[in-house]
Amino acid sequence: MMAECDPTDGEPEKGGGDFTPEMNFFPSEVPAVLFEKTRPAPSLGLSLNPGAAVRISNSTESVLTELEADGSGEEALLLPGPAVNLSPRAGREKRTRRNRHSSSSDNLASPGNSSGEFNHFPEDPEFGEIIQRAEQAIENGVFPERISQGSSGSYFVKDPKGKIIGVFKPKSEEPYGHLNPKWTKYFHKVCCPCCFGRGCLIPNQGYLSEAAASLVDQKLGLRIVPKTKVVHLASETFHYSAIDRAKSRGKKYALEKVPKVGRRFHRVGLPPKMGSFQLFVEGYHEADYWLRKFEAEPLPENMRKQLQSQFERLVVLDYVIRNTDRGNDNWLIKYEKPGGGELTEKESEWTDPKDSAIQIAAIDNGLAFPFKHPDEWRAYPFHWAWLPQAKVAFSQETRDLVLSRISDMNFVQDLCEDLYEMFKTDKGFDKTMFEKQMSVMRGQILNLTQALKDGKSPIQLVQMPRVVVERSRGGGQGRVVQLGSAFTQTFHCKRPFFTSW
């Protein structure tokens, strides 16, 4: 009767000290023995040395038990690789290698939904710290909360203490995104396909429009748009497809039951969603709320001038980016009175503007940067054009702030290049369409420059002829067309069917 053996059994390893042989307890029934020199065991994928003996059991369960007793069976069954030897020494060597590499393999995957590998903001550490707090809150079970208003999936993001710190708008849950959790736009698409979407905008670029509006605000020094950047976040409260959720559950189950396999997944949780993250502003109300109050209770003269200055900055921003969705319900006003009480007439005349401030926050900039002026059904007008503040000419403060920048073509070109670096990160980026977007923006800047020089009012600005400034095409070879440094100005004369809607 032959027993399974290895020629090196019983010999101590070099430098290993005393060696105690392992004891194998075999069943009372004598198993069959197969001598095979060339053919490997097909069921386990094991290779044999010439003349070696392999025990053939009546069931696969006994084979698994023997492999686990040897210490190398789990890795042999779960991990693909070359054939292995089942001798005791081979098991000891495999355990040694496994222990040596355990520190690196344990870090291959984690069960959380962390998206920190995407969110790096070295140029803005303060914003990066806020995103880290949001990620920590999600890991601790403080999930973002979906906003009930609006026609898309947007979420209030909180910190670990439950305080709202930002608004996240995923790309896949935009009004016309394939994972929009609200059914309004779905019925719109099914019932009215001819009026679906806005023909002047590139679909599913709202998150880039939000971030680009913040960039324009910073470049012009307006400071009315809460800081907005493109980030990646993952949360159970986001709207995922059934396939993504099933894959996430399967990976978590594999990590729990078979850790050696689960650790090899690149990501275990739900996939991070790309979208715009805008910092949350406190103490603001919708513009309609304060505008009605200001009509009933007129502001002091210094407060009125401050409101007019902030309003003009809103006009400059919306006109440059050609915002197609600016009503009085999606820009905010914050008004603080000194001491929180009512001011007497004498106090209102001498109140320092630093003690009582009016500030405007321009939110909801996701429907801007069109590639052409609206010329189909709707005109998408600026609703602030009907306010009394729009009839007042631009102040000297606004002209000093903006005119020197937008009249410099180098500044405009730098702005276009910065926007290009941002927009090209989108998977559906089209350079030709982007150039059309910049042509519209250059035309808006040209009109704004002329209006500021002529001392016009915001209402007169929106009545100016619409202009498109296109970059001239230079020479090229074949299908490669190079854009030159010269620009061509053209007027857009086609009007939409509804001019006031």
C-alpha positions as CSV (number, residue, x, y, z in Angstrom):
1,M,0.0,0.0,0.0
2,M,1.4,3.4,-1.0
3,A,0.8,6.6,0.8
4,E,0.9,10.1,-0.5
5,C,4.4,11.5,0.2
6,D,7.0,14.0,-0.7
7,P,10.7,13.2,-0.9
8,T,11.5,16.2,1.2
9,D,9.1,15.4,4.1
10,G,10.8,14.8,7.4
11,E,13.8,17.1,6.5
12,P,14.1,20.3,8.3
13,E,14.2,23.5,6.3
14,K,17.5,25.4,6.2
15,G,17.6,27.7,9.2
16,G,14.2,26.5,10.3
17,G,15.2,24.7,13.5
18,D,13.4,21.5,14.6
19,F,10.8,20.1,12.3
20,T,7.7,18.3,13.5
21,P,6.0,16.2,10.7
22,E,2.3,16.8,10.2
23,M,0.0,13.9,10.9
24,N,-2.6,12.8,8.3
25,F,-5.5,10.7,9.5
26,F,-7.0,8.5,6.7
27,P,-10.3,6.8,6.8
28,S,-10.5,3.1,7.6
29,E,-11.6,2.3,4.1
30,V,-8.7,2.0,1.8
31,P,-8.9,4.5,-1.0
32,A,-8.1,3.7,-4.6
33,V,-4.7,4.7,-5.9
34,L,-4.1,5.9,-9.4
35,F,-0.7,5.9,-11.0
36,E,-0.4,8.5,-13.9
37,K,2.6,9.9,-15.4
38,T,1.3,12.3,-17.9
39,R,-2.4,13.2,-17.5
40,P,-3.2,15.8,-14.8
41,A,-6.3,15.5,-12.6
42,P,-9.0,17.2,-14.6
43,S,-11.4,18.1,-11.8
44,L,-9.0,20.2,-9.8
45,G,-6.6,21.5,-12.4
46,L,-3.6,20.0,-10.6
47,S,-0.4,18.8,-12.2
48,L,1.5,15.6,-11.2
49,N,5.1,14.7,-11.2
50,P,6.0,11.5,-13.0
51,G,5.3,8.5,-10.8
52,A,3.3,10.5,-8.2
53,A,0.2,9.1,-6.6
54,V,-3.1,10.9,-6.1
55,R,-5.9,9.8,-3.9
56,I,-9.3,9.6,-5.7
57,S,-12.2,10.2,-3.3
58,N,-15.8,9.2,-3.9
59,S,-17.0,12.8,-3.5
60,T,-15.7,16.3,-4.1
61,E,-16.5,17.2,-0.5
62,S,-13.7,15.0,0.8
63,V,-11.3,16.5,-1.7
64,L,-12.2,20.0,-0.5
65,T,-11.7,18.9,3.1
66,E,-8.3,17.6,2.4
67,L,-7.3,20.8,0.5
68,E,-8.5,23.0,3.4
69,A,-6.6,20.8,5.9
70,D,-3.5,21.3,3.9
71,G,-3.9,25.1,4.1
72,S,-3.6,25.8,0.4
73,G,-6.9,24.5,-1.0
74,E,-8.9,27.7,-0.6
75,E,-6.4,29.7,-2.7
76,A,-6.1,26.9,-5.2
77,L,-9.8,26.8,-5.8
78,L,-10.5,30.6,-5.7
79,L,-7.5,32.1,-7.4
80,P,-6.6,31.3,-11.0
81,G,-3.0,30.4,-11.6
82,P,-0.6,27.6,-12.5
83,A,-0.8,24.1,-11.2
84,V,0.1,23.6,-7.6
85,N,1.6,20.7,-5.6
86,L,-0.4,19.4,-2.6
87,S,2.6,18.3,-0.6
88,P,2.9,19.5,3.0
89,R,6.0,21.5,2.1
90,A,4.3,23.2,-0.8
91,G,1.5,24.1,1.6
92,R,3.9,25.7,4.0
93,E,5.6,27.6,1.2
94,K,2.3,28.9,-0.1
95,R,1.2,30.0,3.4
96,T,4.5,31.8,3.8
97,R,4.0,33.6,0.5
98,R,0.4,34.4,1.3
99,N,1.4,36.0,4.7
100,R,4.2,37.9,3.0
101,H,1.8,39.5,0.5
102,S,-1.3,39.9,2.7
103,S,-0.6,43.6,3.5
104,S,-0.8,44.5,-0.2
105,S,-3.7,42.3,-1.1
106,D,-5.9,43.5,1.8
107,N,-5.9,47.0,0.3
108,L,-7.2,46.1,-3.2
109,A,-10.9,46.9,-2.4
110,S,-13.0,48.4,0.4
111,P,-16.7,47.9,1.1
112,G,-17.4,51.6,1.2
113,N,-18.6,54.0,-1.5
114,S,-15.6,56.3,-1.2
115,S,-15.0,58.5,-4.3
116,G,-11.9,60.2,-2.9
117,E,-9.7,59.0,-5.8
118,F,-11.6,61.4,-8.1
119,N,-12.0,64.5,-5.9
120,H,-8.7,66.4,-5.8
121,F,-8.6,70.2,-5.6
122,P,-5.0,71.2,-4.8
123,E,-5.6,74.7,-6.0
124,D,-8.6,75.1,-3.6
125,P,-7.9,73.2,-0.3
126,E,-10.9,74.8,1.4
127,F,-13.3,73.4,-1.1
128,G,-11.5,70.0,-1.0
129,E,-12.0,69.9,2.8
130,I,-15.7,70.5,2.3
131,I,-15.9,67.6,-0.1
132,Q,-14.0,65.4,2.3
133,R,-16.6,66.2,5.0
134,A,-19.4,65.3,2.6
135,E,-17.7,61.9,1.9
136,Q,-17.2,61.2,5.6
137,A,-20.8,61.9,6.2
138,I,-21.9,59.5,3.5
139,E,-19.6,56.8,5.0
140,N,-21.1,57.4,8.4
141,G,-24.6,57.0,7.2
142,V,-25.6,60.7,6.8
143,F,-26.8,60.5,3.2
144,P,-27.7,63.3,0.8
145,E,-31.4,64.3,0.7
146,R,-33.2,64.7,-2.5
147,I,-34.8,68.1,-3.2
148,S,-38.5,67.9,-3.9
149,Q,-38.6,71.0,-6.1
150,G,-37.4,71.1,-9.7
151,S,-37.6,68.6,-12.6
152,S,-34.4,66.8,-12.0
153,G,-32.5,64.9,-9.3
154,S,-30.7,67.3,-7.1
155,Y,-29.6,66.7,-3.5
156,F,-28.8,68.5,-0.3
157,V,-25.4,67.2,0.8
158,K,-24.7,67.2,4.6
159,D,-21.6,67.0,6.8
160,P,-21.2,64.4,9.5
161,K,-23.2,66.5,11.9
162,G,-26.2,66.7,9.6
163,K,-25.7,70.3,8.5
164,I,-26.4,71.1,4.8
165,I,-23.1,72.2,3.1
166,G,-23.9,71.9,-0.6
167,V,-26.2,71.0,-3.5
168,F,-25.2,68.1,-5.7
169,K,-26.7,67.7,-9.2
170,P,-25.6,64.5,-10.9
171,K,-25.1,64.5,-14.7
172,S,-27.2,61.3,-15.1
173,E,-30.2,62.8,-13.2
174,E,-30.5,66.0,-15.1
175,P,-33.9,66.9,-16.6
176,Y,-33.2,64.9,-19.7
177,G,-30.8,62.4,-18.2
178,H,-31.5,58.6,-18.4
179,L,-31.7,58.3,-14.6
180,N,-33.8,61.3,-13.8
181,P,-35.9,60.2,-10.8
182,K,-38.8,62.6,-11.5
183,W,-41.3,61.6,-14.1
184,T,-42.2,65.1,-15.4
185,K,-39.6,65.2,-18.2
186,Y,-40.3,61.5,-19.1
187,F,-43.9,62.3,-19.9
188,H,-42.8,65.4,-21.6
189,K,-40.5,63.3,-23.9
190,V,-43.2,60.7,-24.6
191,C,-46.2,63.0,-25.1
192,C,-44.6,66.0,-26.7
193,P,-41.4,64.8,-28.5
194,C,-41.5,67.8,-30.9
195,C,-41.1,70.2,-28.0
196,F,-38.7,68.1,-26.0
197,G,-35.7,69.9,-24.6
198,R,-34.3,73.2,-25.6
199,G,-33.0,73.3,-29.2
200,C,-30.3,75.9,-28.4
201,L,-28.6,73.8,-25.7
202,I,-26.4,70.7,-25.7
203,P,-28.2,68.0,-23.8
204,N,-26.9,66.7,-20.5
205,Q,-24.3,69.5,-20.0
206,G,-26.1,71.2,-17.1
207,Y,-23.5,70.2,-14.5
208,L,-20.8,71.8,-16.7
209,S,-22.9,74.9,-17.1
210,E,-23.2,75.2,-13.3
211,A,-19.4,75.0,-12.9
212,A,-18.7,77.2,-15.9
213,A,-21.0,79.9,-14.5
214,S,-19.0,79.9,-11.3
215,L,-15.8,80.2,-13.3
216,V,-17.1,83.2,-15.3
217,D,-18.2,84.8,-12.0
218,Q,-14.7,84.4,-10.5
219,K,-13.0,85.7,-13.6
220,L,-15.2,88.8,-13.8
221,G,-15.0,89.4,-10.0
222,L,-18.8,89.5,-9.6
223,R,-18.9,87.2,-6.5
224,I,-22.6,86.4,-6.7
225,V,-22.4,82.7,-7.7
226,P,-21.7,80.2,-4.8
227,K,-18.5,78.3,-5.6
228,T,-19.3,75.4,-7.8
229,K,-17.1,72.6,-9.1
230,V,-17.4,69.2,-10.8
231,V,-17.1,66.3,-8.2
232,H,-17.8,62.6,-7.9
233,L,-20.0,61.3,-5.1
234,A,-21.7,58.0,-4.4
235,S,-24.7,57.5,-2.1
236,E,-27.5,55.0,-1.6
237,T,-30.0,57.8,-1.9
238,F,-29.0,58.6,-5.4
239,H,-31.0,57.2,-8.3
240,Y,-29.1,54.2,-9.7
241,S,-30.2,51.5,-12.2
242,A,-31.2,48.1,-10.9
243,I,-28.1,46.6,-12.5
244,D,-25.8,48.9,-10.6
245,R,-27.5,48.1,-7.3
246,A,-27.4,44.4,-8.0
247,K,-23.7,44.5,-8.8
248,S,-23.0,46.4,-5.6
249,R,-24.9,43.9,-3.5
250,G,-23.1,41.0,-5.2
251,K,-19.7,42.4,-4.6
252,K,-20.5,43.2,-0.9
253,Y,-21.7,39.6,-0.5
254,A,-18.5,38.2,-2.1
255,L,-16.4,40.4,0.1
256,E,-18.2,39.2,3.2
257,K,-18.3,35.5,2.3
258,V,-15.0,35.1,0.4
259,P,-12.7,38.0,1.4
260,K,-9.8,36.8,-0.8
261,V,-12.0,37.2,-3.9
262,G,-13.8,40.4,-2.7
263,R,-10.6,42.2,-2.0
264,R,-9.7,41.9,-5.7
265,F,-12.6,44.1,-6.8
266,H,-11.6,47.6,-7.8
267,R,-14.7,49.0,-6.2
268,V,-17.3,47.3,-4.0
269,G,-19.9,50.0,-3.4
270,L,-22.1,51.9,-5.8
271,P,-20.3,53.7,-8.6
272,P,-19.6,57.4,-8.0
273,K,-21.7,59.9,-10.0
274,M,-20.2,62.9,-11.7
275,G,-22.0,66.2,-11.2
276,S,-21.8,69.8,-10.0
277,F,-21.4,70.6,-6.3
278,Q,-22.4,74.1,-5.3
279,L,-21.8,75.4,-1.8
280,F,-24.9,76.0,0.2
281,V,-25.7,79.6,1.2
282,E,-27.6,80.4,4.4
283,G,-29.9,83.2,5.2
284,Y,-31.2,83.8,1.7
285,H,-34.7,83.9,0.3
286,E,-36.1,83.8,-3.2
287,A,-36.0,87.2,-4.9
288,D,-39.8,87.3,-5.1
289,Y,-40.0,87.3,-1.4
290,W,-37.8,90.4,-0.8
291,L,-38.9,92.3,-4.0
292,R,-42.5,92.3,-2.7
293,K,-41.4,93.5,0.7
294,F,-39.3,96.3,-0.9
295,E,-42.3,97.5,-2.9
296,A,-44.4,97.7,0.3
297,E,-41.5,99.1,2.4
298,P,-39.0,101.1,0.3
299,L,-35.4,100.6,1.2
300,P,-33.2,103.4,2.5
301,E,-31.1,105.2,-0.2
302,N,-27.9,103.5,0.7
303,M,-29.5,100.1,0.7
304,R,-31.2,100.8,-2.6
305,K,-27.9,101.6,-4.2
306,Q,-26.4,98.4,-2.8
307,L,-29.3,96.3,-4.2
308,Q,-28.9,98.0,-7.6
309,S,-25.2,97.2,-7.6
310,Q,-25.8,93.6,-6.8
311,F,-28.6,93.4,-9.4
312,E,-26.3,94.8,-12.1
313,R,-23.8,92.0,-11.4
314,L,-26.6,89.5,-11.9
315,V,-27.4,91.1,-15.2
316,V,-23.8,90.9,-16.3
317,L,-23.5,87.2,-15.4
318,D,-26.8,86.1,-17.1
319,Y,-26.1,88.1,-20.2
320,V,-22.6,86.8,-20.7
321,I,-23.5,83.1,-20.2
322,R,-26.9,83.7,-21.9
323,N,-28.9,82.0,-19.2
324,T,-32.1,80.6,-20.7
325,D,-33.7,79.9,-17.3
326,R,-33.6,83.0,-15.1
327,G,-36.8,83.8,-13.3
328,N,-37.4,85.6,-10.0
329,D,-37.6,82.3,-8.2
330,N,-34.1,81.0,-8.9
331,W,-32.0,83.9,-7.7
332,L,-31.7,84.7,-4.0
333,I,-31.5,87.8,-1.9
334,K,-30.1,88.2,1.6
335,Y,-31.0,91.3,3.6
336,E,-29.7,91.9,7.1
337,K,-30.7,94.9,9.2
338,P,-28.4,96.2,11.9
339,G,-29.6,95.0,15.3
340,G,-32.4,93.0,13.7
341,G,-34.9,95.8,14.2
342,E,-36.6,98.5,12.2
343,L,-34.6,101.6,11.3
344,T,-35.9,105.1,11.9
345,E,-35.6,107.6,9.1
346,K,-32.7,109.4,10.7
347,E,-30.8,106.1,11.3
348,S,-31.4,105.0,7.7
349,E,-29.7,108.1,6.4
350,W,-26.4,107.4,8.3
351,T,-26.2,103.6,8.3
352,D,-22.9,102.3,7.2
353,P,-23.3,99.8,4.3
354,K,-20.9,97.5,6.1
355,D,-23.4,97.2,9.0
356,S,-26.4,96.4,6.9
357,A,-25.8,94.3,3.7
358,I,-27.9,93.2,0.7
359,Q,-26.4,90.3,-1.2
360,I,-27.5,88.3,-4.2
361,A,-26.8,84.7,-4.9
362,A,-27.2,83.5,-8.5
363,I,-28.1,79.8,-8.4
364,D,-29.6,77.4,-11.0
365,N,-27.2,78.2,-13.9
366,G,-27.5,74.8,-15.5
367,L,-29.4,76.0,-18.6
368,A,-26.8,78.4,-20.0
369,F,-24.1,78.5,-22.7
370,P,-26.2,77.8,-25.8
371,F,-24.6,77.1,-29.1
372,K,-27.0,79.4,-30.9
373,H,-29.5,82.1,-29.9
374,P,-33.0,80.9,-29.2
375,D,-34.8,81.0,-32.6
376,E,-37.4,78.2,-32.6
377,W,-40.5,78.3,-30.4
378,R,-39.4,80.1,-27.2
379,A,-37.2,83.1,-26.6
380,Y,-36.3,82.3,-23.0
381,P,-36.2,85.9,-21.9
382,F,-34.5,87.3,-18.7
383,H,-37.4,87.8,-16.3
384,W,-35.4,90.4,-14.4
385,A,-35.8,92.7,-17.4
386,W,-39.3,93.6,-16.2
387,L,-38.2,94.8,-12.8
388,P,-37.8,98.5,-12.1
389,Q,-34.1,98.0,-11.4
390,A,-33.6,97.1,-15.0
391,K,-34.6,100.6,-16.1
392,V,-31.7,102.3,-14.3
393,A,-28.5,102.8,-16.2
394,F,-25.4,100.8,-15.3
395,S,-23.6,102.4,-12.4
396,Q,-20.0,103.7,-12.5
397,E,-19.1,101.0,-10.0
398,T,-20.2,98.2,-12.4
399,R,-18.4,99.8,-15.3
400,D,-15.2,100.1,-13.4
401,L,-15.5,96.5,-12.3
402,V,-16.3,94.8,-15.6
403,L,-15.5,97.1,-18.6
404,S,-11.7,97.0,-18.3
405,R,-11.8,93.2,-18.4
406,I,-14.3,92.4,-21.1
407,S,-12.9,95.0,-23.5
408,D,-9.6,93.2,-23.5
409,M,-9.6,90.5,-26.1
410,N,-6.7,88.6,-24.3
411,F,-8.9,88.3,-21.3
412,V,-11.8,87.0,-23.4
413,Q,-9.5,84.5,-25.0
414,D,-8.1,83.3,-21.7
415,L,-11.7,82.9,-20.5
416,C,-12.5,80.7,-23.5
417,E,-9.4,78.6,-22.9
418,D,-10.3,78.0,-19.3
419,L,-13.8,77.0,-20.3
420,Y,-12.4,74.7,-22.9
421,E,-10.3,72.9,-20.3
422,M,-13.5,72.4,-18.2
423,F,-15.8,71.3,-21.0
424,K,-13.5,68.9,-22.7
425,T,-13.7,66.6,-19.6
426,D,-17.2,65.5,-20.7
427,K,-17.4,62.2,-22.5
428,G,-19.7,63.7,-25.2
429,F,-17.5,66.8,-25.8
430,D,-17.6,68.1,-29.4
431,K,-15.0,70.8,-30.2
432,T,-17.2,72.2,-33.0
433,M,-20.2,72.6,-30.8
434,F,-18.0,74.2,-28.1
435,E,-16.7,76.7,-30.6
436,K,-20.3,77.7,-31.4
437,Q,-21.0,78.2,-27.7
438,M,-18.0,80.5,-27.4
439,S,-19.1,82.4,-30.5
440,V,-22.4,83.2,-28.8
441,M,-20.6,84.2,-25.6
442,R,-18.2,86.5,-27.5
443,G,-21.2,88.2,-29.1
444,Q,-22.8,88.7,-25.7
445,I,-19.6,90.2,-24.4
446,L,-19.3,92.5,-27.4
447,N,-22.9,93.8,-26.8
448,L,-22.2,94.2,-23.1
449,T,-19.1,96.2,-23.7
450,Q,-20.9,98.6,-26.0
451,A,-23.8,99.0,-23.6
452,L,-21.4,99.9,-20.7
453,K,-19.5,102.4,-22.8
454,D,-22.8,104.1,-23.9
455,G,-24.2,104.2,-20.4
456,K,-27.3,102.0,-21.3
457,S,-29.6,100.3,-18.8
458,P,-30.2,96.5,-18.5
459,I,-33.5,96.7,-20.4
460,Q,-31.7,98.5,-23.3
461,L,-29.0,95.9,-23.2
462,V,-31.4,93.0,-23.9
463,Q,-33.0,94.9,-26.7
464,M,-29.7,95.2,-28.6
465,P,-29.4,93.1,-31.8
466,R,-28.1,89.6,-31.2
467,V,-24.5,89.1,-32.3
468,V,-22.4,86.1,-33.0
469,V,-18.6,86.5,-33.1
470,E,-17.1,83.5,-34.9
471,R,-13.4,82.6,-35.2
472,S,-12.3,82.6,-38.8
473,R,-11.1,79.4,-40.4
474,G,-7.5,79.2,-41.5
475,G,-5.8,77.0,-44.0
476,G,-5.5,73.3,-43.5
477,Q,-4.7,70.0,-45.2
478,G,-7.4,67.5,-46.1
479,R,-10.1,67.4,-43.4
480,V,-8.0,69.1,-40.8
481,V,-9.2,72.7,-40.5
482,Q,-7.3,75.2,-38.4
483,L,-9.0,78.1,-36.7
484,G,-7.3,81.5,-37.1
485,S,-6.8,84.4,-34.8
486,A,-9.3,86.7,-36.7
487,F,-13.0,86.9,-35.8
488,T,-16.1,87.6,-37.9
489,Q,-19.1,89.4,-36.5
490,T,-22.6,88.4,-37.7
491,F,-26.1,89.4,-36.6
492,H,-28.6,86.7,-35.7
493,C,-31.9,87.9,-37.2
494,K,-34.1,84.9,-36.9
495,R,-36.7,85.3,-34.1
496,P,-38.5,82.7,-32.1
497,F,-42.3,82.2,-32.4
498,F,-43.0,83.4,-28.9
499,T,-41.0,86.5,-28.1
500,S,-42.0,86.8,-24.4
501,W,-41.9,83.2,-23.3
